[in-house]
Amino acid sequence: MGSLDRKLRRKRERAEKKHAEKVIKQVGDQVDAMPRVCGECGDSFDKADRSAMNEWRLAIYDDGRIHMTCPKCGPTPEEIQSGLTSR
C-alpha cells in the first residue's frame, strides 16, 4: 500500500506545484500590465525608487482596468483619512 500512498502524494504535490506556478504567472502578468505613467498628468513612474512605491496610488477596477496617480495628482493624506477621495 506504500506505493499507492506515495503515488497519490506525488500526484497531489505536482498539482499544488502547477497551481502555484499558475498563480505566480498571473501576478507577473498583472505587474507587467500596470501603467508606467500617471493617468492624470503623465509623469513617469520609477520602479527603482522605493519611496515612490509608497506615494503613488493605484485604483484597480472590477473590469480589470488599473489607474495610477502620482503624489501631486492623487489625494492628500488628509483627504484619504476623511474619506473625501472623489475629485
Backbone bond lengths (Angstrom), bond angles and torsions (degrees), N, CA, C in turn:
res aa  C-N    CA-C-N  psi(-1)  N-CA   C-N-CA  omega(-1)  CA-C   N-CA-C  phi
1 M - - - 1.440 - - 1.532 111.25 -
2 G 1.335 116.98 -20.05 1.452 120.92 179.60 1.518 112.42 -60.74
3 S 1.314 116.41 -35.93 1.454 121.29 -179.56 1.531 110.68 -64.74
4 L 1.325 116.48 -41.45 1.460 120.85 179.95 1.530 110.76 -67.64
5 D 1.330 116.84 -42.52 1.464 120.55 178.02 1.520 110.80 -61.34
6 R 1.323 116.74 -42.81 1.467 121.35 179.37 1.528 110.10 -63.95
7 K 1.321 116.80 -41.63 1.456 121.60 179.81 1.535 110.71 -62.71
8 L 1.317 117.21 -44.47 1.466 121.21 179.37 1.532 111.34 -66.92
9 R 1.324 116.37 -39.37 1.467 120.61 179.15 1.519 110.17 -63.97
10 R 1.324 117.24 -44.72 1.466 120.65 179.99 1.525 111.44 -65.18
11 K 1.322 116.50 -38.29 1.464 120.30 177.95 1.528 110.31 -63.35
12 R 1.321 117.16 -43.16 1.461 121.91 178.88 1.530 110.08 -64.77
13 E 1.335 117.62 -41.93 1.468 121.36 179.13 1.528 111.18 -63.58
14 R 1.343 117.31 -40.15 1.466 120.48 177.49 1.517 111.10 -64.12
15 A 1.339 117.05 -40.85 1.466 120.79 179.08 1.528 110.56 -65.05
16 E 1.330 117.88 -40.97 1.462 121.65 178.36 1.522 110.97 -65.11
17 K 1.330 116.97 -41.15 1.460 121.22 179.17 1.521 110.43 -64.81
18 K 1.323 117.25 -42.34 1.453 121.93 179.53 1.534 110.40 -63.11
19 H 1.333 116.66 -42.09 1.463 120.74 178.68 1.531 110.58 -64.17
20 A 1.335 117.46 -43.07 1.463 121.30 179.99 1.529 110.75 -63.10
21 E 1.319 117.82 -41.27 1.459 121.26 178.56 1.526 110.89 -64.62
22 K 1.336 117.24 -37.08 1.458 121.74 178.38 1.528 110.42 -64.80
23 V 1.329 116.61 -42.98 1.468 120.89 179.17 1.526 110.56 -64.59
24 I 1.321 117.32 -42.50 1.465 121.16 179.12 1.525 110.44 -62.10
25 K 1.315 117.26 -40.70 1.464 120.98 178.54 1.526 110.64 -64.30
26 Q 1.333 117.97 -40.84 1.462 120.97 178.87 1.525 111.07 -62.88
27 V 1.312 117.21 -43.07 1.467 121.03 178.98 1.526 109.90 -63.77
28 G 1.309 117.20 -43.05 1.465 120.85 178.15 1.517 111.87 -61.77
29 D 1.324 117.17 -41.16 1.459 120.99 177.88 1.527 111.05 -63.84
30 Q 1.333 117.13 -39.23 1.462 120.95 179.13 1.523 111.00 -67.07
31 V 1.316 117.35 -38.92 1.469 120.57 178.14 1.529 109.71 -66.25
32 D 1.315 117.18 -39.87 1.463 120.37 178.79 1.525 111.73 -66.68
33 A 1.339 117.42 -30.64 1.462 121.70 -178.84 1.526 112.47 -82.42
34 M 1.327 117.39 -7.43 1.453 121.53 -178.55 1.530 110.08 -64.54
35 P 1.333 116.97 139.46 1.469 119.01 178.92 1.524 111.73 -61.33
36 R 1.303 116.21 154.84 1.453 121.16 -179.60 1.533 112.34 -112.15
37 V 1.335 115.90 0.56 1.467 121.18 179.20 1.525 109.48 -135.65
38 C 1.315 115.68 160.65 1.466 121.97 176.69 1.528 108.69 -67.39
39 G 1.317 116.59 134.95 1.460 121.03 179.63 1.514 113.28 -73.23
40 E 1.320 118.06 -14.54 1.460 122.11 -178.66 1.530 112.24 -96.92
41 C 1.343 116.69 -53.39 1.471 119.30 -172.92 1.526 113.98 -111.42
42 G 1.331 118.82 -14.37 1.456 121.08 177.52 1.514 115.24 90.39
43 D 1.349 118.74 6.07 1.462 120.31 176.12 1.522 109.64 -61.11
44 S 1.342 116.40 143.29 1.458 119.23 -179.12 1.528 110.51 -83.99
45 F 1.324 115.64 148.01 1.453 123.49 -179.57 1.516 108.88 -97.02
46 D 1.333 117.04 128.11 1.458 122.78 179.65 1.526 108.71 -99.81
47 K 1.328 116.85 107.89 1.468 121.24 -178.41 1.526 112.46 -65.51
48 A 1.319 117.58 -24.90 1.462 121.18 -176.86 1.527 112.26 -77.81
49 D 1.327 117.87 -20.23 1.465 122.08 -178.33 1.529 109.38 -83.94
50 R 1.336 116.46 107.76 1.466 120.89 -177.27 1.524 112.79 -63.37
51 S 1.319 117.83 -36.46 1.469 119.57 -179.74 1.525 110.53 -67.22
52 A 1.326 117.69 -32.38 1.462 120.96 178.48 1.529 110.81 -65.10
53 M 1.302 117.32 -33.38 1.460 120.59 -179.71 1.524 111.51 -64.26
54 N 1.321 117.61 -29.58 1.456 120.67 179.27 1.524 112.63 -87.61
55 E 1.320 118.03 -17.31 1.451 121.30 -175.56 1.522 113.58 -97.22
56 W 1.314 118.48 -32.16 1.453 121.75 -179.00 1.526 109.33 -74.78
57 R 1.324 117.17 148.75 1.471 123.24 -178.93 1.520 110.25 -112.86
58 L 1.324 114.73 139.40 1.459 121.38 176.20 1.518 109.06 -115.71
59 A 1.313 115.66 137.79 1.460 121.48 171.90 1.521 106.13 -119.41
60 I 1.322 116.19 119.82 1.465 121.24 -179.24 1.519 107.28 -113.05
61 Y 1.321 115.66 120.35 1.456 121.52 -175.66 1.519 111.08 -95.43
62 D 1.332 116.09 161.98 1.462 121.99 -177.86 1.529 112.53 -61.29
63 D 1.317 117.20 -31.34 1.464 119.73 -178.80 1.530 112.68 -82.67
64 G 1.358 117.25 4.18 1.451 121.23 174.84 1.519 114.98 99.66
65 R 1.333 117.61 -9.04 1.462 119.61 179.02 1.526 110.16 -67.22
66 I 1.329 115.88 146.13 1.458 121.87 177.20 1.527 107.19 -125.28
67 H 1.328 116.11 126.30 1.458 121.48 179.83 1.523 107.62 -118.74
68 M 1.332 116.73 128.45 1.455 121.59 -177.48 1.518 109.31 -117.24
69 T 1.345 116.37 136.81 1.460 120.47 176.88 1.517 109.90 -128.26
70 C 1.335 115.20 143.83 1.461 121.31 179.48 1.531 109.51 -80.83
71 P 1.323 118.04 169.10 1.465 120.79 -179.60 1.532 113.18 -60.97
72 K 1.347 117.61 -30.54 1.470 120.18 179.62 1.522 111.78 -69.80
73 C 1.327 117.07 -38.50 1.466 121.64 -175.26 1.528 112.88 -92.08
74 G 1.304 116.74 -25.63 1.461 120.82 -175.68 1.511 112.66 -76.11
75 P 1.317 116.20 177.18 1.464 120.47 179.87 1.531 111.38 -68.31
76 T 1.311 115.98 149.36 1.461 121.65 176.49 1.527 108.83 -77.31
77 P 1.323 118.20 160.30 1.471 119.80 177.72 1.528 112.79 -57.67
78 E 1.334 117.07 -32.74 1.456 120.06 178.35 1.531 111.03 -67.17
79 E 1.354 116.34 -39.96 1.456 119.92 178.03 1.519 111.67 -65.86
80 I 1.315 116.58 -35.99 1.459 120.71 179.12 1.512 110.37 -65.48
81 Q 1.341 116.95 -45.38 1.458 120.60 -178.83 1.511 112.15 -66.49
82 S 1.332 117.95 -37.34 1.453 120.14 -177.96 1.521 112.51 -83.95
83 G 1.326 118.14 -9.46 1.464 121.68 178.70 1.518 112.88 83.09
84 L 1.319 118.62 14.43 1.458 122.60 -179.16 1.518 110.07 -98.30
85 T 1.340 117.24 57.95 1.456 120.36 -175.53 1.507 112.44 -87.93
86 S 1.333 119.98 -9.22 1.474 119.76 -179.96 1.509 109.29 -75.71
87 R 1.320 116.05 136.87 1.472 121.13 -179.01 1.497 109.50 -115.32
